[in-house]
């Protein structure tokens, strides 16, 4: 009995009495081998683990009853089970439903190959790592932890996945980015961070997108959002203003815990880049914009804060050569990433730029904003070397029509009954905030 292998797969990011109970039960059947999920495997269906794989391995290895700890690189048990061919697999019975149910089915089929047995231990009620993490999130996250998380996500997803950023403009919209997730093919999908857009931030305050919103208002909104979220933020700082002002903007955003600022190489009175026709905007000189980037980098205090240079050459029909020339110059001046912008519905010029850029630079993060060329898939962007995709204005654009429809319904029907079917239940909105 004792020579038989008993396999137990677990995250062990936040250990609790439920984990200990599983190991205690598994020990009754033989030598316990823990299949400890890799950091990447955990992120596939949960958030980034608080402890690294090596840290978790040290902890689990020292639990009484554990004989060996090996890495489980994916949510699937297949590779480890085929290698070990354990007599038993032990798991809590909570995986019969939900996202892990398919993993359970796979384990059952694999065990049949060598007459292995699945033993399911009654779930320890009232405790789970997910619930514990939710309680921890109520206390928030420190500015340094949030600040560094964008670089970390870009590095981990480089070449295999893309960092998904969604626009926010206030606390309630940021909660949507923080909490919205789906499960697909045994993988959890969620947004990686937030984009504070000058367009939607101005619009939600009833102001035009002309750099009217000052840094004090921006800081107030950032604090409002950071009070209820933990994910990283990228801030749209338009042109960045005067070099002297930009230095202070960098210091202020970094101090708050913002992960990155994006500045565009335009000068003069601002008009939104997606404005139809010739918006009369002028592009900054390469020398002047490089100087702004350099001075901004000198002003930051940590290595984690990112200054991303947004190139308007394609918007102004100056062509690929000008865009690429600027991109390489901006990187040489210290830019931590390049955002290439386009207002065409066809993504071809974005594809061409990214492909050409990657021939000479394989490491600098590329950022795109597919507001107009919205038919392109994320997998296509990954193929051309894009690291970050920003969905720059979709929450506000979708909220406004819904609110107008509700207002019209009340006017037309002289009561709110008809509008209620399109409204979030009062109980849900009360419980939205923990």
N, C-alpha and C positions, 0 to 999 in steps of 0.2 A: 504493500500500500504506500509506504513512505517513499519509495523510489519512483513513484509515478509523478509525472509533471502536471502541475496545475497552473494554467495560464490565466492571469488577471490583467486586463487592460484598464488603464486609468490615466487621468490628467495629473492629479495630485498637485494642482496649483495651490489650492486652499484645502489642506487636509482637515477632515472632521471625523466625528465618531462613526459616520457611515462607512468611510474608507476602512477604518480599523476593523469594523464588523465584517466587511467583505474578506479582508485578509485573514481574519480569525477563522472564518468558516472555510476558506480555501485550504488553510493549513491542515484541516482534518482529513483531506483527501490525498496529500502528498507534498512534494517540494514546490513551493510557490515561486513562480517566475512572473514578475511584473513587466508587462509591456507598457512602458512609459511613453505617452504620446509626445512627439517632437513639438517644438514651438509652432512650426508651420501647420501641423495637424490640428493643434488646438485652435489656432486662428481660423481654420477652415470652417469651424462651426461655433466658435465662441470668440470672445475678445482676446487681444494679446495677453498671454499669461503674465502674471505679476513676477514670477520667478522663472529664470532660464531653465533649460533642460538640465544642465549640469547641477544647478542648485537643487532642483527637484529630485534628481537622481541621488544626491548625497542624503537627502532627508529620507526618501523611501527605502534606500539600502539599509538604513539603520533601524527600520521598524522590525520588531520581533516577529519572526515567522516568514520573513522574506528571504528567499535563498539567492535570487539573482534578479537583476534589473537590466532589461534590454530596451533598446529604442524601438518604438512603433512609429514609423515615419509617416503613416497616413491613418485616416479613420478606419480604413479596412484592416482587418486582422489577417488577411490572406497570407502575406509574405511570412510573418512570424509563425503562424500556425502550420504552414507547409514545411517550414524548417524544423520546428520543434515536435510537431505531431503530438501534442499533449493529450493525456488521457481525459482531462477535464478542462473546461473553461468555466470560470465562475464570474458572475455579473449580477448586479442588482436587477430586480424584476421591473424596474422603471423604464427599461428600454423596449418594452413590448409595443409601445406606441410612440409616436413622434419621430424626430429626425433620425434616431438610432435604430429604428425598427428594421430598416433594410440591412444594416450592419449585422443585426441579430440573425436575420434570415440567412445571410451569407455564412455566418459562423456555424449555424446548424447544418447547412449543406456540406461544409468542409469537414466537420467532425464525423460525418457519416462515412467518409473515405477510409477512416481507420477505427471505426467503432468508438469514437470519443463521445463524451457526454457533456451537455450543457447543464450547469447547475445554477439556478437563479435564486438568489437570496432575497428575502422580503426587503423591500426598500425601507430605509430608515426614515420615517416620516418627520417632517418639520425641519429638515436641514438638507441643503444642497450647495455646491460651490457657486451655482448661479445665483441663488438667493443671497448668499453671503457677499458676493460681488456687488449685487444690487444695493445692499446695505452700505457697503464701503463707498459706492459711487455717490451716495447722498452727501457724504462729507467732501466730495469734490476731488480736485487734483491740483497739485502745486504748479505755479507758472513754469519752473524749469522742466518738470515732467511733461507738460503739455507742449512746450516749445520744441523739445527734442524729438517728439513723436513723429513729426512729418518726415524728417530726414530718415528716421528709422523705417518708416513704411515704404518710402521710395527705394531704399537700399534692399529691403527684403523682397519687394515685388519686382525688382528690375529684371526685365527680360521674360518673365513668366506671367505677370499679371499687371494690372494698372491701378494706380491710386485714384479712387473716385471721390470727387469733391462736389458738394451741392451747395447752392446759394442759400444764405440766410440773411434776415434783415431785422430780426428781433428775437426775444426769448422763445416764443411759441414755435417759430419756424426752426430755431436751432434744436428744439426738443424733437422735432420730426427727424432731423438728420441724426440726432443722438440715438433715437429709439427704433427707427424703422429698419427692419431686416426681413429677409425671406430665406427659406430653405429650398435649395434646388440641387438635385443629384447628390444628396448627402453633404452638401456644402452650404454654409451660411453666407449669405450675401448682405452686405451693408455698405454704407458710405464711410469713407475713411476720414473725412474732415469737412470743414465748412469754408465757404467763400463769402466774405463780406463785400458785396458788390456795391460800387458807388452808384450804379444805376438804380438798383432796387432799394438801397438804403435811402437814397434821395427821394425816390418815388413814394415809399411808404410814409415819408414825412411830408408829402405833398409839395416837394420842391423839384425843380428841374435838375438834370444831371450835368451841372456846369461847375463842379467843384465848389458848390455853395456850402456843403456840409463841412464844418471845420473839425480840427482834430479833437477838440473837447467833446463834441457830440459823438464823434466816432468812438472815442474812448469810453464814453458812457454806454453806448450800445454794446461794445465789446464786453464790458463788465457785466452788463445785463445778461448777455449770452453765456459768459463764462461761469456765472453763478449757477447755471442749471445743466452744464455739459462738461464732458471730459475730452472731447476730440480736438485735434489741432485745427487752427484757423489760418487761412491765407487772406490778407487784406488787400483790397484794391485801392491803391493810393493815387490813381490817375497818373499825372506826370511826375508826381513827387514834389512839385513846386520848386522854389529856389533851392539851390544846393544847401544854403545856410539853414533853411527850414527842414530840408530832408534829413539832415543830421539828427535833429531833435525828434523827427517822426520815427526814425529807426530806434532811437533810445527809448522812446515812449512805448512803442509797440512791443519791443523786446522785453521791457520791464513788466508789461501786462501778461506776457506768456504767449503772444502771437508767434506763430512758427515762421511766417514768411510775409513779405510785402512784394507786390508786383507794381512796377512803375513802367509807364509807356513812353516811348521816345517821341513825344509830341511837345510842341510849345504853343504859346498863345492861348486865347480864350477857348475853353474846352467845348467840343461838341462830341456826342457819342459816336464811336467808330462805325456803328451799324446804321447810322442816319442815312437815308436814301439820298443819292446824288452826291455832288461835291459839297462837303461840309466846311470847306475853307480852312481845314486844319493844316498846320505846317509841321514838318518833321524836324526834330532837333538834329544838330550836326552830330556826327559820330564822336568827335573829340569832346564836345560839351556833355553828351550823355554818358560817355565813358568816365568823365570826371565826376559826374553825379554818383555813379555806381561806386567808384573808388572811395569817395568821401563817405558814402553811406556805410561801406564795409569797415572803414576806419572807426566809425562811431559805435559799432556794435560791440558788446562785451563778451558774448559767447560765440563758440564755433558753430552752434546749432542754428542760429537765426539765418534765414535765407533771403537774399535779395534777388528777385527774378526780373529779368529784363524782357519787356513786351515790345515786340517789333511790329511797326505799322506799315512797313514797306509794301506788303501785298494789298493792304487796305487802300493805299495811295497809288496803286498801280505802278510801282517803281520796279517790280520784277524780282525774280529769284536772286539775281546776282547781288543786288543791293541788300536784300534781306540776309543773305548768307554772309556778306562782308560785314554787316553790322553784328550778326550773331557771334562770329568769331572774335570781333573786336570787343564786344561786351563781355564775353567769357574771359578774355585776356585781362580785362580790367577788374575782374573779380566777381562777375555775376554768377550766382549759384545755380541758375537755371535760365532757360530761354522759353518764353511764351511766344509762339507765332500765331498771328491773328489773320482772319480772312472773313469777308462778308459774302462770299460766293456760296451758292447752293451746292455747287460741285466741289467735292473735297480734293480734287486733283492737285491744286497748287499747294495745299498743305502736305499731301503725300509726297510731292516732288521735293518740297523744302526739307522735310524730315529725312527723306532718303539721302539727299545730298549732304545734309548736315552730319548724318551718322557715318558717312564715308571718311570724314576727317575727325570727328569727335564721337567717341563711343560711350563716354561717361557722363557728360553734363546732362542733367535732367531736361527733358523736353515737355512742355505743357501746351495743351490745346484747349480751345473753347468752341465746341461744335454747335453754336447757337443757330447758325444758318445752314451749314452742311450737316444736318441732323440725321441723315440716313446712314451715316457711317457707323459701323459696330466697333465696340471696344477692342475686339480681337484683331480688327484691321489696324487699329491704332498701335497696338502692341507690336504687330509685325513690322511697322515702320519705325519703331524705336521710341514711341511716345511713353512717358512715365506717368504723367498726370493728366486726367481729363476733368475739366471744370464744367459742370452744368450750371451756367452762370446766372440764370434769372427765372427758373422754371417754377419755383414755389410761389413767388409773388404773382407771376403771370397766370398761374392756375387758380390762385386764391381770389383774385379780383373779379373774374367773370362769375364765380360761384357766389360771391357776396352781392354783386349787382342783380343776379337772378333772384336771390332771396328777397332783396329790397323790392324788386318789381312785383314779385308774387304777393307780398304783403299789401302793396298798393292796389293791385288788381282785385284781390279777394277780400280786402278790408278785414283780414284776420291773418293769423300766422300758422293756422293748421296745415294749409297746403305746402308751406315752406318747410315744415318740420321734417318731412321725409328726406330732405337733403341736408339736414343738420345733424351734427354730432349730438347724441343723447346728453342731457344735462349731467347725468350721473357719471358718464365717462369723462366729461370735461373737468368735473370736480376732482375726479381721481387721477387726472393726467399728471398733476404735480405731486410728487411724493411728500 
